[in-house]
Amino acid sequence: MVLELSGTLEGGKDHDRINNLVTGDLLYNGYIDVLLDMRNVRKITGPGVGILKTAKRILEKEKCGRSSGGTLKAFGISERLDSMAAIELGRHIEVYDTLRDAFDSYPAPGAYEGIK
């Protein structure tokens, strides 16, 4: 599942929105491997990174019949983002340059041939 984020990710309301999305819609529909499209994120703060770390932990606990838990990965982090926030995010979540790179990081590379 590709989840497109945009604007700012700072905490507060963002925490509730992301938490409800992950624990509600995504898990309810069986999505435990999530790619964050961050091409349109203009700002992320320390609490924003914390929100994504929490989402990752939630997804990792879900197995949905698999031997391993889910994943949260990101791609398309803009150079406009604060470099410290981007570095902090990269310490906790796998970050890729492109959607193709993120898809290819899964066990069956090339499974998404229609993606450019």
C-alpha positions as CSV (number, residue, x, y, z in Angstrom):
1,M,0.0,0.0,0.0
2,V,1.4,3.4,-1.0
3,L,0.3,6.2,1.4
4,E,0.9,9.7,0.1
5,L,1.7,12.3,2.7
6,S,1.9,16.1,2.1
7,G,2.3,19.3,3.9
8,T,3.8,19.2,7.4
9,L,4.2,16.3,9.8
10,E,4.6,17.8,13.3
11,G,2.6,16.0,16.0
12,G,-0.7,16.7,17.7
13,K,-3.4,16.3,15.1
14,D,-1.0,14.6,12.8
15,H,-0.4,11.9,15.4
16,D,-4.2,11.1,15.7
17,R,-4.6,11.2,12.0
18,I,-1.8,8.8,11.2
19,N,-2.5,6.5,14.2
20,N,-6.2,6.2,13.2
21,L,-5.3,5.5,9.6
22,V,-2.8,2.8,10.5
23,T,-4.7,1.1,13.4
24,G,-8.0,1.5,11.6
25,D,-8.2,1.6,7.8
26,L,-4.9,0.0,6.9
27,L,-4.9,-2.9,9.4
28,Y,-8.6,-3.5,9.0
29,N,-8.1,-4.0,5.3
30,G,-5.1,-6.2,5.7
31,Y,-2.4,-3.7,4.7
32,I,0.7,-4.3,6.8
33,D,3.4,-3.4,4.3
34,V,3.2,0.4,3.8
35,L,5.3,2.7,1.6
36,L,5.1,6.4,2.5
37,D,5.3,8.7,-0.5
38,M,7.0,11.8,1.0
39,R,7.6,13.8,-2.2
40,N,5.1,16.4,-1.1
41,V,6.1,16.7,2.6
42,R,7.4,20.2,3.2
43,K,8.3,19.9,6.8
44,I,8.8,17.1,9.4
45,T,9.7,17.8,13.0
46,G,11.0,15.5,15.8
47,P,7.5,14.7,17.0
48,G,6.6,14.0,13.3
49,V,9.4,11.4,13.1
50,G,8.1,10.0,16.4
51,I,4.6,9.5,14.8
52,L,6.2,7.5,12.0
53,K,8.3,5.4,14.4
54,T,5.1,4.5,16.3
55,A,3.3,3.6,13.1
56,K,6.2,1.3,12.2
57,R,6.1,-0.5,15.5
58,I,2.3,-1.1,15.1
59,L,2.8,-2.5,11.6
60,E,5.7,-4.7,12.7
61,K,3.5,-6.4,15.3
62,E,0.9,-7.4,12.8
63,K,1.4,-10.6,10.9
64,C,-1.9,-11.4,9.2
65,G,-1.0,-15.1,8.7
66,R,2.7,-14.4,7.9
67,S,5.7,-15.5,9.9
68,S,7.0,-11.9,10.0
69,G,5.3,-8.6,10.8
70,G,4.5,-5.7,8.5
71,T,6.8,-2.9,7.3
72,L,6.9,0.8,7.0
73,K,9.3,2.3,4.4
74,A,9.5,5.7,2.8
75,F,10.6,7.2,-0.5
76,G,10.9,10.6,-2.1
77,I,12.1,12.7,0.8
78,S,12.6,16.2,-0.5
79,E,15.9,18.0,-0.2
80,R,13.9,20.9,1.2
81,L,13.3,19.0,4.4
82,D,15.4,19.8,7.5
83,S,18.4,17.5,7.1
84,M,18.4,16.6,10.8
85,A,14.8,15.4,10.6
86,A,15.6,13.4,7.4
87,I,18.6,11.9,9.1
88,E,16.5,11.0,12.2
89,L,13.8,9.5,10.0
90,G,16.4,7.4,8.2
91,R,17.7,5.9,11.5
92,H,14.3,4.4,12.1
93,I,12.7,3.8,8.8
94,E,14.1,2.5,5.5
95,V,14.2,5.4,3.1
96,Y,14.6,5.1,-0.7
97,D,14.9,7.7,-3.5
98,T,12.1,6.3,-5.7
99,L,9.0,4.2,-5.5
100,R,10.7,1.6,-7.7
101,D,13.6,1.4,-5.3
102,A,11.2,1.0,-2.4
103,F,9.2,-1.8,-4.2
104,D,12.4,-3.6,-5.1
105,S,13.5,-3.7,-1.5
106,Y,10.8,-6.3,-0.8
107,P,11.6,-10.1,-1.1
108,A,10.3,-10.4,-4.7
109,P,12.1,-7.6,-6.6
110,G,10.5,-6.7,-9.9
111,A,7.0,-7.9,-8.8
112,Y,5.7,-4.5,-9.7
113,E,6.8,-4.2,-13.3
114,G,4.2,-1.6,-14.2
115,I,5.7,1.0,-11.8
116,K,8.1,3.5,-13.2
